[in-house]
Amino acid sequence: MINLYQKLDILPTASEAEIQAALISKQTQLEPNIIQAIQAWLLVADVRVRYDAKLQEVYPEFFQIDGLVENEAEQSILQLWQPEIIMLLALIFSPILVRGWW
Protein backbone atom coordinates (compact mmCIF):
# COMPACT_ATOMS: atom_id res chain seq x y z
CA MET A 1 0.00 0.00 0.00
CA ILE A 2 1.32 3.41 -0.96
CA ASN A 3 1.64 5.96 1.84
CA LEU A 4 0.46 9.14 0.14
CA TYR A 5 1.23 11.23 3.21
CA GLN A 6 4.90 10.30 2.91
CA LYS A 7 4.85 11.10 -0.80
CA LEU A 8 3.70 14.62 0.15
CA ASP A 9 5.91 14.85 3.28
CA ILE A 10 2.94 15.70 5.50
CA LEU A 11 1.42 14.25 8.66
CA PRO A 12 -1.76 12.15 8.55
CA THR A 13 -3.45 14.89 10.56
CA ALA A 14 -2.96 17.43 7.77
CA SER A 15 -5.97 19.46 6.74
CA GLU A 16 -7.37 19.49 3.24
CA ALA A 17 -5.74 22.88 2.62
CA GLU A 18 -2.36 21.52 3.75
CA ILE A 19 -2.76 18.52 1.45
CA GLN A 20 -3.60 20.76 -1.51
CA ALA A 21 -0.64 23.04 -0.78
CA ALA A 22 1.72 20.08 -0.55
CA LEU A 23 0.29 18.63 -3.75
CA ILE A 24 0.86 21.89 -5.60
CA SER A 25 4.43 22.20 -4.32
CA LYS A 26 5.34 18.59 -5.21
CA GLN A 27 3.28 18.24 -8.38
CA THR A 28 6.32 18.28 -10.68
CA GLN A 29 8.05 15.56 -8.61
CA LEU A 30 5.13 13.14 -8.47
CA GLU A 31 3.91 10.68 -11.07
CA PRO A 32 0.47 11.36 -12.57
CA ASN A 33 -1.05 8.21 -11.02
CA ILE A 34 0.13 9.32 -7.55
CA ILE A 35 -1.41 12.76 -8.10
CA GLN A 36 -4.71 11.14 -9.11
CA ALA A 37 -4.60 8.88 -6.04
CA ILE A 38 -4.00 11.86 -3.76
CA GLN A 39 -6.92 13.73 -5.29
CA ALA A 40 -9.21 10.70 -5.08
CA TRP A 41 -8.19 9.33 -1.68
CA LEU A 42 -7.00 12.26 0.43
CA LEU A 43 -9.17 15.09 -0.82
CA VAL A 44 -12.48 13.22 -0.48
CA ALA A 45 -13.44 13.09 3.21
CA ASP A 46 -15.29 9.74 3.23
CA VAL A 47 -12.63 8.00 1.16
CA ARG A 48 -9.85 9.49 3.30
CA VAL A 49 -11.34 7.99 6.47
CA ARG A 50 -11.29 4.52 4.91
CA TYR A 51 -7.80 5.08 3.47
CA ASP A 52 -6.48 6.19 6.89
CA ALA A 53 -7.99 3.13 8.57
CA LYS A 54 -6.39 0.77 6.07
CA LEU A 55 -3.07 2.64 6.21
CA GLN A 56 -3.07 2.45 9.99
CA GLU A 57 -3.52 -1.33 9.79
CA VAL A 58 -0.55 -1.65 7.44
CA TYR A 59 1.72 1.04 8.94
CA PRO A 60 0.66 1.63 12.58
CA GLU A 61 4.05 3.21 13.41
CA PHE A 62 3.33 6.01 10.92
CA PHE A 63 0.42 7.16 13.07
CA GLN A 64 2.53 7.40 16.24
CA ILE A 65 3.37 10.86 17.52
CA ASP A 66 6.47 11.00 19.75
CA GLY A 67 5.84 7.51 21.08
CA LEU A 68 2.10 8.04 21.55
CA VAL A 69 -0.60 6.83 19.23
CA GLU A 70 -2.89 9.66 18.13
CA ASN A 71 -5.76 8.54 20.37
CA GLU A 72 -3.46 8.37 23.39
CA ALA A 73 -2.14 11.85 22.59
CA GLU A 74 -5.70 13.17 22.41
CA GLN A 75 -6.52 11.52 25.73
CA SER A 76 -3.50 13.08 27.44
CA ILE A 77 -4.56 16.50 26.15
CA LEU A 78 -8.11 15.94 27.39
CA GLN A 79 -6.82 14.98 30.82
CA LEU A 80 -5.37 18.48 31.24
CA TRP A 81 -8.90 19.85 31.40
CA GLN A 82 -10.45 19.11 34.79
CA PRO A 83 -13.96 20.53 35.06
CA GLU A 84 -14.27 19.56 38.75
CA ILE A 85 -11.44 21.89 39.72
CA ILE A 86 -12.82 24.71 37.56
CA MET A 87 -16.23 24.30 39.17
CA LEU A 88 -14.72 24.35 42.66
CA LEU A 89 -12.72 27.50 41.91
CA ALA A 90 -15.81 29.15 40.43
CA LEU A 91 -17.78 28.40 43.61
CA ILE A 92 -15.01 29.85 45.78
CA PHE A 93 -14.31 33.01 43.78
CA SER A 94 -17.79 33.88 42.48
CA PRO A 95 -19.05 35.37 45.77
CA ILE A 96 -15.85 37.35 46.16
CA LEU A 97 -16.09 38.85 42.68
CA VAL A 98 -19.84 39.51 42.93
CA ARG A 99 -19.44 41.51 46.16
CA GLY A 100 -16.82 43.64 44.51
CA TRP A 101 -13.85 42.92 46.75
CA TRP A 102 -11.49 44.02 44.06
Backbone as numpy.savetxt, mean C-alpha at the origin, in Angstrom:
# Nx Ny Nz CAx CAy CAz Cx Cy Cz
5.78 -16.75 -13.48 4.93 -15.57 -13.48 5.83 -14.33 -13.48
5.48 -13.39 -14.32 6.25 -12.16 -14.45 5.84 -11.19 -13.34
6.84 -10.62 -12.67 6.58 -9.61 -11.65 6.63 -8.24 -12.32
5.47 -7.71 -12.64 5.40 -6.43 -13.35 5.84 -5.26 -12.49
5.70 -5.40 -11.18 6.16 -4.34 -10.28 7.68 -4.20 -10.37
8.38 -5.32 -10.44 9.83 -5.27 -10.57 10.24 -4.71 -11.93
9.49 -5.03 -12.95 9.78 -4.47 -14.28 9.71 -2.94 -14.26
8.80 -2.40 -13.43 8.63 -0.95 -13.33 9.45 -0.34 -12.20
10.10 -1.18 -11.39 10.85 -0.72 -10.20 9.96 0.06 -9.24
8.79 -0.49 -8.94 7.88 0.13 -7.98 7.44 -0.91 -6.95
6.87 -0.44 -5.86 6.35 -1.32 -4.82 4.96 -1.81 -5.20
4.53 -2.94 -4.64 3.18 -3.42 -4.93 2.08 -2.54 -4.34
2.46 -1.60 -3.50 1.48 -0.68 -2.92 1.35 0.61 -3.73
2.00 0.66 -4.88 1.98 1.87 -5.71 0.56 2.18 -6.18
0.28 3.46 -6.26 -1.04 3.89 -6.74 -1.09 3.80 -8.26
-2.28 3.97 -8.79 -2.44 3.92 -10.25 -1.62 5.03 -10.92
-1.59 6.20 -10.30 -0.80 7.31 -10.86 0.69 6.99 -10.86
1.17 6.34 -9.80 2.58 5.95 -9.74 2.90 4.90 -10.80
1.98 3.98 -11.01 2.17 2.95 -12.03 2.25 3.59 -13.42
1.34 4.53 -13.68 1.33 5.19 -14.99 2.61 6.01 -15.20
3.06 6.69 -14.15 4.29 7.47 -14.27 5.50 6.57 -14.52
5.56 5.45 -13.82 6.66 4.51 -14.03 6.59 3.90 -15.42
5.39 3.62 -15.89 5.22 3.07 -17.23 5.69 4.05 -18.29
5.36 5.30 -18.13 5.80 6.32 -19.09 7.32 6.46 -19.08
7.92 6.46 -17.88 9.37 6.64 -17.80 10.15 5.42 -18.33
9.58 4.24 -18.27 10.28 3.02 -18.69 9.75 2.46 -20.01
8.87 3.19 -20.66 8.22 2.67 -21.86 9.21 2.28 -22.96
10.28 3.03 -23.11 11.25 2.72 -24.16 12.09 1.48 -23.82
12.17 1.13 -22.53 12.99 -0.01 -22.10 12.21 -1.32 -22.06
10.89 -1.23 -22.10 10.06 -2.43 -21.95 9.59 -2.95 -23.30
9.38 -4.25 -23.35 8.85 -4.88 -24.55 7.35 -4.56 -24.66
6.82 -4.53 -25.87 5.40 -4.21 -26.06 4.45 -5.15 -25.31
4.78 -6.44 -25.22 3.89 -7.36 -24.51 3.90 -7.09 -23.00
5.01 -6.62 -22.45 5.06 -6.25 -21.03 4.24 -4.99 -20.79
4.31 -4.04 -21.70 3.52 -2.81 -21.58 2.03 -3.14 -21.61
1.64 -4.03 -22.53 0.23 -4.43 -22.60 -0.21 -5.15 -21.32
0.67 -5.98 -20.77 0.34 -6.69 -19.53 0.17 -5.72 -18.37
1.04 -4.72 -18.30 0.94 -3.71 -17.24 -0.39 -2.96 -17.36
-0.73 -2.56 -18.57 -1.99 -1.84 -18.78 -3.20 -2.70 -18.45
-3.12 -3.98 -18.78 -4.27 -4.86 -18.57 -4.37 -5.39 -17.14
-3.23 -5.60 -16.48 -3.25 -6.24 -15.17 -3.09 -5.27 -14.01
-2.31 -4.22 -14.17 -2.06 -3.31 -13.05 -2.94 -2.07 -13.07
-3.44 -1.71 -14.21 -4.23 -0.48 -14.30 -5.74 -0.74 -14.30
-6.13 -1.99 -14.12 -7.55 -2.35 -13.97 -7.71 -2.89 -12.55
-8.45 -2.19 -11.71 -8.51 -2.48 -10.28 -8.87 -3.93 -9.95
-9.93 -4.46 -10.56 -10.35 -5.83 -10.25 -9.30 -6.86 -10.66
-8.71 -6.64 -11.82 -7.69 -7.57 -12.32 -6.44 -7.48 -11.45
-6.11 -6.27 -11.01 -4.92 -6.08 -10.18 -5.03 -6.83 -8.86
-6.21 -6.85 -8.28 -6.40 -7.58 -7.01 -6.11 -9.06 -7.22
-6.62 -9.63 -8.29 -6.36 -11.05 -8.57 -4.89 -11.29 -8.91
-4.29 -10.37 -9.67 -2.86 -10.49 -10.01 -2.01 -10.44 -8.75
-2.30 -9.49 -7.85 -1.55 -9.38 -6.60 -1.67 -10.64 -5.75
-2.86 -11.21 -5.70 -3.06 -12.43 -4.91 -2.23 -13.58 -5.48
-2.24 -13.74 -6.78 -1.46 -14.80 -7.41 0.04 -14.54 -7.25
0.45 -13.29 -7.42 1.86 -12.93 -7.28 2.34 -13.17 -5.85
1.49 -12.90 -4.89 1.86 -13.12 -3.49 2.00 -14.61 -3.18
1.24 -15.45 -3.85 1.41 -16.90 -3.69 2.77 -17.35 -4.24
3.15 -16.79 -5.39 4.38 -17.22 -6.04 5.62 -16.57 -5.41
5.54 -15.29 -5.11 6.66 -14.53 -4.54 6.26 -13.84 -3.23
6.03 -14.58 -2.16 5.60 -13.94 -0.91 6.65 -12.98 -0.34
7.93 -13.24 -0.60 8.98 -12.36 -0.08 8.93 -10.97 -0.71
8.37 -10.86 -1.91 8.27 -9.55 -2.56 7.31 -8.63 -1.81
6.35 -9.20 -1.12 5.36 -8.40 -0.42 5.77 -8.10 1.02
6.98 -8.46 1.41 7.46 -8.17 2.76 8.07 -6.77 2.78
7.78 -6.05 3.86 8.31 -4.70 4.04 9.15 -4.70 5.30
10.47 -4.59 5.13 11.40 -4.57 6.26 11.14 -5.70 7.25
10.97 -6.90 6.74 10.78 -8.06 7.60 9.35 -8.28 8.04
8.44 -7.38 7.70 7.04 -7.53 8.06 6.22 -7.72 6.80
5.28 -8.61 6.85 4.34 -8.74 5.75 3.41 -7.53 5.82
2.87 -7.11 4.68 2.04 -5.91 4.64 0.97 -5.90 5.71
0.25 -6.99 5.89 -0.82 -7.03 6.88 -0.28 -6.82 8.29
0.88 -7.40 8.60 1.48 -7.20 9.91 1.90 -5.75 10.09
2.41 -5.13 9.03 2.79 -3.72 9.10 1.57 -2.86 9.36
0.47 -3.15 8.69 -0.77 -2.40 8.92 -1.25 -2.58 10.35
-1.15 -3.80 10.87 -1.59 -4.05 12.24 -0.73 -3.29 13.24
0.58 -3.21 13.02 1.43 -2.49 13.96 1.12 -0.99 13.92
0.76 -0.48 12.76 0.37 0.93 12.67 -0.95 1.14 13.40
-1.89 0.24 13.23 -3.18 0.37 13.90 -3.04 0.28 15.43
-2.07 -0.45 15.90 -1.89 -0.59 17.34 -1.40 0.71 17.98
-0.86 1.62 17.20 -0.43 2.91 17.76 -1.63 3.74 18.20
-2.75 3.55 17.59 -3.97 4.28 17.92 -4.69 3.54 19.03
-4.86 4.19 20.17 -5.51 3.55 21.30 -6.68 4.42 21.76
-7.87 4.12 21.28 -9.02 4.96 21.58 -9.37 5.02 23.06
-9.04 3.98 23.83 -9.34 3.99 25.26 -8.58 5.11 25.97
-7.32 5.27 25.61 -6.51 6.33 26.24 -7.01 7.70 25.81
-7.35 7.86 24.55 -7.88 9.14 24.07 -9.17 9.48 24.80
-10.04 8.50 24.99 -11.30 8.73 25.69 -11.04 9.13 27.14
-10.11 8.46 27.79 -9.78 8.78 29.18 -9.23 10.20 29.29
-8.34 10.57 28.41 -7.78 11.94 28.42 -8.86 12.98 28.13
-9.78 12.66 27.24 -10.88 13.59 26.94 -11.76 13.79 28.17
-12.04 12.72 28.92 -12.85 12.83 30.13 -12.14 13.65 31.19
-10.83 13.53 31.28 -10.07 14.28 32.29 -9.98 15.75 31.93
-9.66 16.06 30.67 -9.38 17.44 30.30 -10.58 18.23 29.81
-11.68 17.58 29.46 -12.86 18.32 28.99 -13.40 19.27 30.05
-13.61 18.85 31.29 -14.12 19.80 32.29 -13.17 20.97 32.53
-11.89 20.72 32.46 -10.92 21.79 32.68 -11.00 22.82 31.56
-11.10 22.36 30.34 -11.16 23.28 29.19 -12.50 24.00 29.12
-13.59 23.32 29.51 -14.91 23.94 29.45 -15.01 25.08 30.46
-14.46 24.91 31.64 -14.51 25.94 32.68 -13.63 27.13 32.35
-12.73 26.96 31.42 -11.89 28.07 31.02 -10.71 28.29 31.96
-10.06 27.24 32.37 -8.91 27.36 33.27 -7.66 27.81 32.55
-7.72 28.04 31.32 -6.55 28.45 30.57 -6.68 29.90 30.33
